Amino acid sequence: MFLSRSCWSSLTINADITDPELQDFVQKVAAEVAKLKQSLTTAMQAIGAQGDAAVGELEKLKNDQWMNELLNFRVLRAQLIRKLRSRRLELNVLDRSKARTIDQGMKAHVEKAATAF
């Protein structure tokens, strides 16, 4: 679930914490929250989303069955292509190995025949 911009401003640090370890932890969490806010803002700008209306549109897209099926199709297609390429490389290695074995067998046969004469 996305946070609206009004929720972002309500996330503040309580400066009345007396335990130094707890205060350090709260400061680290606050820094992480600030980083997440910045990355979310950057990502929203990258996709051209402006304001809270864009967040609602993204929520609609997340729940859209057709969009989910299209994304699943693309993921499955990419996985299938990756597996097929991997399998093709395995078969090429086996073909080269088999060709070397045949060449070595043929060479041994020719050498044996040549020494028999």
N, CA, C and O atoms as a MOPAC input file, in Angstrom:
PM7 MOZYME 1SCF
protein

 N      0.83500 1    -1.17000 1     0.00000 1
 C      0.00000 1     0.00000 1     0.00000 1
 C      0.87900 1     1.23300 1     0.00000 1
 O      1.85700 1     1.30100 1     0.74500 1
 N      0.54400 1     2.20000 1    -0.82300 1
 C      1.31900 1     3.42100 1    -0.93100 1
 C      0.89500 1     4.41800 1     0.13500 1
 O     -0.26500 1     4.44500 1     0.54700 1
 N      1.83100 1     5.22800 1     0.57500 1
 C      1.52300 1     6.28900 1     1.52100 1
 C      1.23700 1     7.56100 1     0.74300 1
 O      1.94100 1     7.87300 1    -0.21800 1
 N      0.22500 1     8.28800 1     1.14100 1
 C     -0.04300 1     9.56500 1     0.49400 1
 C      0.97100 1    10.58200 1     0.97600 1
 O      1.63000 1    10.37900 1     1.99600 1
 N      1.09400 1    11.66500 1     0.25200 1
 C      2.07200 1    12.69100 1     0.61900 1
 C      1.77100 1    13.28100 1     1.99800 1
 O      2.69200 1    13.69100 1     2.70400 1
 N      0.50700 1    13.32800 1     2.38500 1
 C      0.17200 1    13.85200 1     3.70000 1
 C      0.69700 1    12.93500 1     4.80300 1
 O      1.06500 1    13.41600 1     5.87500 1
 N      0.73800 1    11.63300 1     4.56300 1
 C      1.28900 1    10.69600 1     5.55000 1
 C      2.79700 1    10.86400 1     5.67900 1
 O      3.35700 1    10.67600 1     6.75900 1
 N      3.45400 1    11.21900 1     4.57800 1
 C      4.90100 1    11.36900 1     4.61300 1
 C      5.30000 1    12.44100 1     5.60700 1
 O      6.25000 1    12.26400 1     6.37000 1
 N      4.58200 1    13.54700 1     5.60000 1
 C      4.96800 1    14.64900 1     6.47100 1
 C      4.68400 1    14.33400 1     7.93500 1
 O      5.28200 1    14.95000 1     8.81700 1
 N      3.78600 1    13.39000 1     8.21500 1
 C      3.46200 1    13.06900 1     9.60300 1
 C      4.48000 1    12.14000 1    10.24500 1
 O      4.43600 1    11.93500 1    11.45800 1
 N      5.39800 1    11.57200 1     9.46500 1
 C      6.43900 1    10.70300 1    10.00800 1
 C      7.55900 1    11.58000 1    10.56200 1
 O      8.35600 1    12.12500 1     9.79800 1
 N      7.62100 1    11.71600 1    11.87200 1
 C      8.63800 1    12.55400 1    12.50400 1
 C      9.33900 1    11.77800 1    13.59400 1
 O      8.90300 1    10.69100 1    13.97400 1
 N     10.41900 1    12.33000 1    14.09300 1
 C     11.19900 1    11.71300 1    15.16000 1
 C     10.83300 1    12.39100 1    16.47200 1
 O     10.76400 1    13.61700 1    16.55700 1
 N     10.60000 1    11.57400 1    17.49100 1
 C     10.34700 1    12.11100 1    18.82400 1
 C     11.69800 1    12.37200 1    19.47700 1
 O     12.45100 1    11.43600 1    19.74400 1
 N     12.00300 1    13.62500 1    19.73100 1
 C     13.31700 1    14.00000 1    20.25200 1
 C     13.43000 1    13.80600 1    21.76000 1
 O     14.48700 1    14.07700 1    22.32800 1
 N     12.36900 1    13.34300 1    22.42400 1
 C     12.38100 1    13.18800 1    23.88000 1
 C     12.89700 1    11.82000 1    24.32900 1
 O     12.74000 1    11.46800 1    25.49800 1
 N     13.49900 1    11.05300 1    23.44900 1
 C     14.00000 1     9.72400 1    23.79100 1
 C     15.30700 1     9.89400 1    24.55700 1
 O     16.21500 1    10.59100 1    24.10500 1
 N     15.39700 1     9.24000 1    25.74200 1
 C     16.57600 1     9.40800 1    26.59300 1
 C     17.60700 1     8.31000 1    26.41500 1
 O     18.79700 1     8.55800 1    26.60800 1
 N     17.19200 1     7.10600 1    26.05400 1
 C     18.12900 1     5.98700 1    25.87300 1
 C     18.95300 1     6.22800 1    24.61000 1
 O     18.38600 1     6.36200 1    23.52600 1
 N     20.29700 1     6.28700 1    24.73100 1
 C     21.13700 1     6.57700 1    23.56300 1
 C     21.02600 1     5.51700 1    22.46300 1
 O     21.02300 1     5.85100 1    21.27900 1
 N     20.93400 1     4.23600 1    22.85200 1
 C     20.81100 1     3.17400 1    21.84800 1
 C     19.50400 1     3.29600 1    21.09300 1
 O     19.45900 1     3.14500 1    19.87200 1
 N     18.43700 1     3.57100 1    21.83400 1
 C     17.13500 1     3.71700 1    21.20400 1
 C     17.09600 1     4.95400 1    20.32400 1
 O     16.49400 1     4.93800 1    19.25000 1
 N     17.72500 1     6.01100 1    20.76900 1
 C     17.76700 1     7.23700 1    19.97800 1
 C     18.55500 1     7.00600 1    18.69200 1
 O     18.16900 1     7.49200 1    17.62900 1
 N     19.65600 1     6.26600 1    18.78700 1
 C     20.44900 1     5.93600 1    17.61000 1
 C     19.63500 1     5.08900 1    16.63900 1
 O     19.66700 1     5.31300 1    15.42800 1
 N     18.90600 1     4.11600 1    17.17900 1
 C     18.05700 1     3.26800 1    16.34100 1
 C     16.99100 1     4.08900 1    15.63500 1
 O     16.74700 1     3.90400 1    14.44200 1
 N     16.35300 1     5.00000 1    16.37200 1
 C     15.30200 1     5.84200 1    15.79100 1
 C     15.88100 1     6.73300 1    14.69700 1
 O     15.23100 1     6.95900 1    13.67600 1
 N     17.08000 1     7.23200 1    14.89800 1
 C     17.71100 1     8.06300 1    13.88100 1
 C     18.03100 1     7.25400 1    12.62100 1
 O     17.86400 1     7.74200 1    11.50300 1
 N     18.49200 1     6.01200 1    12.81400 1
 C     18.76700 1     5.14300 1    11.66000 1
 C     17.49100 1     4.84300 1    10.89500 1
 O     17.47300 1     4.87600 1     9.66500 1
 N     16.42400 1     4.54900 1    11.62700 1
 C     15.13800 1     4.26600 1    10.97800 1
 C     14.65000 1     5.50400 1    10.24300 1
 O     14.13800 1     5.40300 1     9.12800 1
 N     14.80500 1     6.67600 1    10.86200 1
 C     14.38100 1     7.91900 1    10.22000 1
 C     15.17500 1     8.16200 1     8.93400 1
 O     14.62300 1     8.63000 1     7.93800 1
 N     16.47200 1     7.84200 1     8.96000 1
 C     17.29400 1     7.99300 1     7.75700 1
 C     16.82400 1     7.04100 1     6.66000 1
 O     16.76200 1     7.42100 1     5.49100 1
 N     16.49600 1     5.81200 1     7.03300 1
 C     15.98700 1     4.84700 1     6.05800 1
 C     14.65300 1     5.30300 1     5.47400 1
 O     14.41000 1     5.16400 1     4.27500 1
 N     13.78400 1     5.85200 1     6.33900 1
 C     12.49100 1     6.35600 1     5.87200 1
 C     12.70900 1     7.49200 1     4.87900 1
 O     12.02700 1     7.57400 1     3.85800 1
 N     13.66600 1     8.36700 1     5.18600 1
 C     13.96500 1     9.47300 1     4.27900 1
 C     14.46100 1     8.95200 1     2.93200 1
 O     14.08100 1     9.47200 1     1.88300 1
 N     15.32300 1     7.90900 1     2.96400 1
 C     15.80700 1     7.31300 1     1.71200 1
 C     14.66200 1     6.70000 1     0.92000 1
 O     14.58800 1     6.85700 1    -0.29900 1
 N     13.76600 1     5.99700 1     1.61800 1
 C     12.62100 1     5.38400 1     0.94300 1
 C     11.70200 1     6.43100 1     0.34100 1
 O     11.19500 1     6.25600 1    -0.76700 1
 N     11.48600 1     7.52500 1     1.07100 1
 C     10.67000 1     8.61500 1     0.53200 1
 C     11.27700 1     9.15300 1    -0.75800 1
 O     10.57700 1     9.36800 1    -1.74700 1
 N     12.59900 1     9.36700 1    -0.73100 1
 C     13.28600 1     9.89700 1    -1.90800 1
 C     13.22200 1     8.91600 1    -3.06600 1
 O     12.98000 1     9.32300 1    -4.20200 1
 N     13.43500 1     7.63000 1    -2.80300 1
 C     13.39000 1     6.64800 1    -3.89300 1
 C     11.98300 1     6.51200 1    -4.45200 1
 O     11.80700 1     6.31700 1    -5.65400 1
 N     10.97300 1     6.61200 1    -3.58100 1
 C      9.58700 1     6.56300 1    -4.05300 1
 C      9.27200 1     7.77600 1    -4.91400 1
 O      8.63700 1     7.65200 1    -5.96100 1
 N      9.71400 1     8.94300 1    -4.47700 1
 C      9.50400 1    10.15900 1    -5.26800 1
 C     10.20600 1    10.05900 1    -6.61300 1
 O      9.64100 1    10.43600 1    -7.63900 1
 N     11.42700 1     9.55700 1    -6.61400 1
 C     12.18500 1     9.38700 1    -7.85400 1
 C     11.49400 1     8.39700 1    -8.79400 1
 O     11.39500 1     8.63500 1    -9.99700 1
 N     11.02100 1     7.28800 1    -8.23100 1
 C     10.33700 1     6.28100 1    -9.04700 1
 C      9.03500 1     6.83300 1    -9.62000 1
 O      8.70200 1     6.57100 1   -10.77600 1
 N      8.30800 1     7.58900 1    -8.82200 1
 C      7.05300 1     8.18300 1    -9.30300 1
 C      7.34200 1     9.17600 1   -10.43500 1
 O      6.59200 1     9.23500 1   -11.41000 1
 N      8.41100 1     9.94600 1   -10.31300 1
 C      8.76900 1    10.88000 1   -11.37400 1
 C      9.22700 1    10.13800 1   -12.61800 1
 O      8.95500 1    10.57600 1   -13.73600 1
 N      9.92100 1     9.01600 1   -12.43800 1
 C     10.42100 1     8.23900 1   -13.57500 1
 C      9.27800 1     7.68100 1   -14.41900 1
 O      9.39800 1     7.58300 1   -15.64000 1
 N      8.18200 1     7.32000 1   -13.77700 1
 C      7.05200 1     6.77500 1   -14.53700 1
 C      6.03800 1     7.85400 1   -14.88500 1
 O      4.99100 1     7.56900 1   -15.46700 1
 N      6.35200 1     9.09000 1   -14.52700 1
 C      5.48500 1    10.20100 1   -14.89100 1
 C      4.26400 1    10.35300 1   -14.00300 1
 O      3.27800 1    10.96000 1   -14.41900 1
 N      4.30300 1     9.82400 1   -12.80800 1
 C      3.16700 1     9.91000 1   -11.89400 1
 C      3.25300 1    11.20300 1   -11.10800 1
 O      4.30700 1    11.54000 1   -10.56800 1
 N      2.15100 1    11.92300 1   -11.04200 1
 C      2.10900 1    13.19700 1   -10.34100 1
 C      1.01000 1    13.17700 1    -9.29300 1
 O     -0.16100 1    13.03000 1    -9.64300 1
 N      1.34700 1    13.31900 1    -8.03000 1
 C      0.38000 1    13.49600 1    -6.96500 1
 C     -0.31300 1    12.23200 1    -6.51200 1
 O      0.03200 1    11.12200 1    -6.91800 1
 N     -1.32600 1    12.43700 1    -5.63700 1
 C     -2.06000 1    11.32600 1    -5.04000 1
 C     -2.95500 1    10.61100 1    -6.04900 1
 O     -3.25100 1     9.42900 1    -5.87300 1
 N     -3.39200 1    11.30200 1    -7.10100 1
 C     -4.21700 1    10.65900 1    -8.12300 1
 C     -3.43700 1     9.55000 1    -8.82500 1
 O     -3.99900 1     8.51300 1    -9.18000 1
 N     -2.14200 1     9.77700 1    -9.02000 1
 C     -1.30200 1     8.76500 1    -9.65500 1
 C     -1.18900 1     7.52600 1    -8.77800 1
 O     -1.13000 1     6.40500 1    -9.28300 1
 N     -1.15900 1     7.72900 1    -7.47100 1
 C     -1.08800 1     6.58800 1    -6.55600 1
 C     -2.35200 1     5.74900 1    -6.70000 1
 O     -2.28100 1     4.52000 1    -6.70700 1
 N     -3.50200 1     6.39600 1    -6.81500 1
 C     -4.75600 1     5.67600 1    -7.02800 1
 C     -4.75500 1     4.91900 1    -8.34500 1
 O     -5.24400 1     3.79200 1    -8.41600 1
 N     -4.21000 1     5.52800 1    -9.38300 1
 C     -4.11700 1     4.85200 1   -10.68400 1
 C     -3.19900 1     3.63600 1   -10.59200 1
 O     -3.49300 1     2.59400 1   -11.17700 1
 N     -2.10000 1     3.75900 1    -9.86900 1
 C     -1.19300 1     2.62200 1    -9.70300 1
 C     -1.86400 1     1.49700 1    -8.92700 1
 O     -1.64600 1     0.32200 1    -9.22400 1
 N     -2.67800 1     1.84800 1    -7.93600 1
 C     -3.42600 1     0.83500 1    -7.18000 1
 C     -4.41600 1     0.11900 1    -8.10500 1
 O     -4.57800 1    -1.09800 1    -8.02100 1
 N     -5.07400 1     0.87500 1    -8.98200 1
 C     -6.01500 1     0.25800 1    -9.93100 1
 C     -5.27900 1    -0.70400 1   -10.85300 1
 O     -5.75900 1    -1.80600 1   -11.11700 1
 N     -4.11200 1    -0.28700 1   -11.34600 1
 C     -3.33600 1    -1.15400 1   -12.22900 1
 C     -2.86700 1    -2.41500 1   -11.50200 1
 O     -2.80900 1    -3.49600 1   -12.08800 1
 N     -2.53700 1    -2.26400 1   -10.23100 1
 C     -2.08700 1    -3.41400 1    -9.45500 1
 C     -3.19100 1    -4.46100 1    -9.32900 1
 O     -2.91200 1    -5.66000 1    -9.29300 1
 N     -4.43100 1    -4.01400 1    -9.26400 1
 C     -5.56700 1    -4.92500 1    -9.10900 1
 C     -6.22500 1    -5.29700 1   -10.42800 1
 O     -7.19500 1    -6.05500 1   -10.43500 1
 N     -5.71800 1    -4.78100 1   -11.55000 1
 C     -6.30200 1    -5.06400 1   -12.85900 1
 C     -5.91200 1    -6.48000 1   -13.29600 1
 O     -4.72700 1    -6.79200 1   -13.42100 1
 N     -6.91400 1    -7.33100 1   -13.52800 1
 C     -6.65100 1    -8.73100 1   -13.86400 1
 C     -5.93000 1    -8.85100 1   -15.20300 1
 O     -4.99300 1    -9.63800 1   -15.33200 1
 N     -6.36000 1    -8.07600 1   -16.20200 1
 C     -5.74200 1    -8.16200 1   -17.52300 1
 C     -4.27200 1    -7.76600 1   -17.44300 1
 O     -3.42300 1    -8.41700 1   -18.05200 1
 N     -3.96400 1    -6.70600 1   -16.70000 1
 C     -2.58400 1    -6.24800 1   -16.57100 1
 C     -1.75000 1    -7.30300 1   -15.86000 1
 O     -0.61400 1    -7.56300 1   -16.25600 1
 N     -2.29900 1    -7.91300 1   -14.81500 1
 C     -1.56000 1    -8.95600 1   -14.09900 1
 C     -1.28700 1   -10.15800 1   -14.99400 1
 O     -0.19900 1   -10.73200 1   -14.95000 1
 N     -2.26900 1   -10.54100 1   -15.80500 1
 C     -2.06800 1   -11.66900 1   -16.71900 1
 C     -1.03200 1   -11.33200 1   -17.77900 1
 O     -0.22800 1   -12.18500 1   -18.15400 1
 N     -1.04300 1   -10.09700 1   -18.26600 1
 C     -0.04700 1    -9.68200 1   -19.24900 1
 C      1.35500 1    -9.71300 1   -18.64700 1
 O      2.29700 1   -10.18500 1   -19.28200 1
 N      1.48900 1    -9.21600 1   -17.43300 1
 C      2.79700 1    -9.24200 1   -16.77700 1
 C      3.25200 1   -10.67600 1   -16.50400 1
 O      4.42700 1   -10.99900 1   -16.68300 1
 N      2.32900 1   -11.53100 1   -16.07400 1
 C      2.67100 1   -12.94100 1   -15.85300 1
 C      3.11100 1   -13.60000 1   -17.15400 1
 O      4.05800 1   -14.38600 1   -17.16800 1
 N      2.41500 1   -13.27600 1   -18.25400 1
 C      2.79900 1   -13.81700 1   -19.55100 1
 C      4.21800 1   -13.39500 1   -19.91700 1
 O      5.01600 1   -14.20600 1   -20.38600 1
 N      4.52300 1   -12.12300 1   -19.69900 1
 C      5.86300 1   -11.63300 1   -20.04600 1
 C      6.93900 1   -12.28900 1   -19.19400 1
 O      8.02200 1   -12.60200 1   -19.68700 1
 N      6.64300 1   -12.49400 1   -17.92100 1
 C      7.60800 1   -13.15100 1   -17.04300 1
 C      7.82200 1   -14.59600 1   -17.48500 1
 O      8.95900 1   -15.06200 1   -17.56500 1
 N      6.73000 1   -15.30300 1   -17.77200 1
 C      6.84700 1   -16.69300 1   -18.22500 1
 C      7.59200 1   -16.78300 1   -19.54400 1
 O      8.39900 1   -17.69100 1   -19.74500 1
 N      7.32600 1   -15.84700 1   -20.44100 1
 C      8.00800 1   -15.82800 1   -21.74600 1
 C      9.51500 1   -15.62300 1   -21.54700 1
 O     10.32400 1   -16.31900 1   -22.16200 1
 N      9.88300 1   -14.68000 1   -20.69900 1
 C     11.29700 1   -14.41900 1   -20.43700 1
 C     11.97100 1   -15.63400 1   -19.81100 1
 O     13.10200 1   -15.96800 1   -20.16500 1
 N     11.28300 1   -16.29900 1   -18.88000 1
 C     11.84900 1   -17.50200 1   -18.25800 1
 C     12.01600 1   -18.61700 1   -19.28100 1
 O     13.03200 1   -19.31100 1   -19.28500 1
 N     11.02500 1   -18.79000 1   -20.14700 1
 C     11.09600 1   -19.83200 1   -21.17100 1
 C     12.24400 1   -19.56700 1   -22.14000 1
 O     12.98300 1   -20.48400 1   -22.49700 1
 N     12.39200 1   -18.33000 1   -22.55800 1
 C     13.48900 1   -17.98800 1   -23.47400 1
 C     14.83100 1   -18.24600 1   -22.80700 1
 O     15.74300 1   -18.78900 1   -23.43100 1
 N     14.95600 1   -17.85500 1   -21.52700 1
 C     16.21300 1   -18.07900 1   -20.81300 1
 C     16.52200 1   -19.57300 1   -20.70300 1
 O     17.66700 1   -19.98500 1   -20.88900 1
 N     15.50900 1   -20.38000 1   -20.40300 1
 C     15.72400 1   -21.82800 1   -20.28300 1
 C     16.05800 1   -22.45600 1   -21.62300 1
 O     16.90900 1   -23.34400 1   -21.68900 1
 N     15.40000 1   -22.01200 1   -22.70400 1
 C     15.69800 1   -22.54700 1   -24.02600 1
 C     17.11400 1   -22.20300 1   -24.46200 1
 O     17.80900 1   -23.03900 1   -25.04000 1
 N     17.54100 1   -20.98300 1   -24.18900 1
 C     18.92000 1   -20.60100 1   -24.53800 1
 C     19.91500 1   -21.43400 1   -23.74300 1
 O     20.92800 1   -21.88200 1   -24.28100 1
 N     19.62600 1   -21.63700 1   -22.46900 1
 C     20.50200 1   -22.44300 1   -21.63100 1
 C     20.58200 1   -23.87300 1   -22.16800 1
 O     21.66300 1   -24.45600 1   -22.25200 1
 N     19.42700 1   -24.42300 1   -22.52700 1
 C     19.38000 1   -25.79000 1   -23.06300 1
 C     20.13700 1   -25.88400 1   -24.38400 1
 O     20.83200 1   -26.86700 1   -24.64000 1
 N     19.99800 1   -24.84200 1   -25.22900 1
 C     20.71400 1   -24.84000 1   -26.50600 1
 C     22.21300 1   -24.84500 1   -26.26500 1
 O     22.94500 1   -25.55600 1   -26.95300 1
 N     22.68300 1   -24.06700 1   -25.30200 1
 C     24.11100 1   -24.05100 1   -24.99300 1
 C     24.58100 1   -25.40600 1   -24.48000 1
 O     25.66900 1   -25.86400 1   -24.82900 1
 N     23.75200 1   -26.05100 1   -23.64400 1
 C     24.10400 1   -27.38900 1   -23.16300 1
 C     24.21200 1   -28.37200 1   -24.32200 1
 O     25.14100 1   -29.17800 1   -24.37800 1
 N     23.25700 1   -28.29900 1   -25.24600 1
 C     23.29300 1   -29.20900 1   -26.39200 1
 C     24.48900 1   -28.94300 1   -27.28600 1
 O     25.06600 1   -29.88300 1   -27.83200 1
 N     24.87600 1   -27.68000 1   -27.45000 1
 C     26.06300 1   -27.36700 1   -28.24500 1
 C     27.31500 1   -27.95700 1   -27.61100 1
 O     28.18800 1   -28.47200 1   -28.31000 1
 N     27.40200 1   -27.88300 1   -26.28500 1
 C     28.55500 1   -28.46400 1   -25.58900 1
 C     28.56900 1   -29.97800 1   -25.79400 1
 O     29.62100 1   -30.56200 1   -26.05300 1
 N     27.40100 1   -30.61100 1   -25.67600 1
 C     27.33400 1   -32.05800 1   -25.88600 1
 C     27.67700 1   -32.44100 1   -27.32000 1
 O     28.35800 1   -33.44000 1   -27.55300 1
 N     27.20400 1   -31.64000 1   -28.28900 1
 C     27.52600 1   -31.91300 1   -29.69400 1
 C     29.02600 1   -31.83100 1   -29.94100 1
 O     29.59400 1   -32.68200 1   -30.62600 1
 N     29.67400 1   -30.79800 1   -29.37800 1
 C     31.11900 1   -30.67400 1   -29.55200 1
 C     31.85400 1   -31.82600 1   -28.87900 1
 O     32.83700 1   -32.34300 1   -29.41100 1
 N     31.37500 1   -32.22000 1   -27.71400 1
 C     32.00100 1   -33.32800 1   -26.99600 1
 C     31.85900 1   -34.62100 1   -27.79900 1
 O     32.81500 1   -35.38800 1   -27.92200 1
 N     30.67300 1   -34.85900 1   -28.34000 1
 C     30.43100 1   -36.05600 1   -29.14600 1
 C     31.28700 1   -36.03600 1   -30.41100 1
 O     31.82800 1   -37.06400 1   -30.81900 1
 N     31.40600 1   -34.85100 1   -31.03100 1
 C     32.22200 1   -34.74100 1   -32.24100 1
 C     33.68500 1   -35.05100 1   -31.93000 1
 O     34.35200 1   -35.72900 1   -32.71100 1
 N     34.19400 1   -34.55800 1   -30.78700 1
 C     35.57500 1   -34.87100 1   -30.40500 1
 C     35.75100 1   -36.36400 1   -30.16900 1
 O     36.76800 1   -36.93800 1   -30.55600 1
 N     34.76100 1   -36.99900 1   -29.53100 1
 C     34.83600 1   -38.43500 1   -29.26800 1
 C     34.86600 1   -39.20800 1   -30.58000 1
 O     35.64000 1   -40.15300 1   -30.72900 1
 N     34.02900 1   -38.81000 1   -31.52500 1
 C     33.99800 1   -39.48000 1   -32.83400 1
 C     35.31700 1   -39.27700 1   -33.55700 1
 O     35.85000 1   -40.20900 1   -34.15900 1
 N     35.85700 1   -38.03300 1   -33.49900 1
 C     37.13900 1   -37.75700 1   -34.15300 1
 C     38.25700 1   -38.58800 1   -33.54000 1
 O     39.10900 1   -39.11400 1   -34.25600 1
 N     38.25600 1   -38.70800 1   -32.22000 1
 C     39.29000 1   -39.49500 1   -31.55700 1
 C     39.13500 1   -40.97200 1   -31.90500 1
 O     40.12600 1   -41.67100 1   -32.11900 1
 N     37.89300 1   -41.44400 1   -31.95900 1
 C     37.64600 1   -42.83900 1   -32.32200 1
 C     38.07500 1   -43.12200 1   -33.75300 1
 O     38.67600 1   -44.15500 1   -34.04900 1
 N     37.75100 1   -42.18200 1   -34.63100 1
 C     38.12800 1   -42.34100 1   -36.04000 1
 C     39.64000 1   -42.30900 1   -36.18100 1
 O     40.20100 1   -43.10000 1   -36.94000 1
 N     40.30500 1   -41.42200 1   -35.47400 1
 C     41.76000 1   -41.31600 1   -35.53200 1
 C     42.40700 1   -42.60100 1   -35.03500 1
 O     43.35300 1   -43.10400 1   -35.64100 1
 N     41.88800 1   -43.13300 1   -33.92300 1
 C     42.42600 1   -44.38500 1   -33.38800 1
 C     42.20700 1   -45.52400 1   -34.37800 1
 O     43.08900 1   -46.36600 1   -34.54900 1
 N     41.05300 1   -45.56500 1   -35.02900 1
 C     40.76200 1   -46.61900 1   -36.00300 1
 C     41.69700 1   -46.52200 1   -37.20400 1
 O     42.21100 1   -47.53600 1   -37.67700 1
 N     41.91800 1   -45.29800 1   -37.70200 1
 C     42.80100 1   -45.11000 1   -38.85400 1
 C     44.22900 1   -45.46600 1   -38.48700 1
 O     44.92000 1   -46.11300 1   -39.27500 1
 N     44.68900 1   -45.06000 1   -37.31200 1
 C     46.04300 1   -45.39300 1   -36.89400 1
 C     46.22200 1   -46.90900 1   -36.73600 1
 O     47.26700 1   -47.45800 1   -37.08500 1
 N     45.19600 1   -47.57300 1   -36.20800 1
 C     45.26400 1   -49.02700 1   -36.04200 1
 C     45.30700 1   -49.71500 1   -37.40200 1
 O     46.04600 1   -50.68000 1   -37.59800 1
 N     44.50600 1   -49.20700 1   -38.34100 1
 C     44.47800 1   -49.78800 1   -39.68500 1
 C     45.80300 1   -49.53600 1   -40.40900 1
 O     46.30000 1   -50.39600 1   -41.13600 1
 N     46.37300 1   -48.32700 1   -40.19600 1
 C     47.62000 1   -47.98400 1   -40.86300 1
 C     48.77900 1   -48.81800 1   -40.32200 1
 O     49.67100 1   -49.19400 1   -41.08200 1
 N     48.78000 1   -49.11000 1   -39.04000 1
 C     49.88100 1   -49.90600 1   -38.47600 1
 C     49.73200 1   -51.39200 1   -38.80200 1
 O     50.70400 1   -52.14300 1   -38.72700 1
 N     48.51900 1   -51.81900 1   -39.16500 1
 C     48.29700 1   -53.22800 1   -39.49000 1
 C     48.91200 1   -53.58000 1   -40.83000 1
 O     49.24000 1   -54.74100 1   -41.07600 1
 N     49.07200 1   -52.59200 1   -41.70100 1
 C     49.64000 1   -52.89600 1   -43.02800 1
 C     51.08500 1   -52.93300 1   -42.99000 1
 O     51.72400 1   -53.17400 1   -44.01400 1

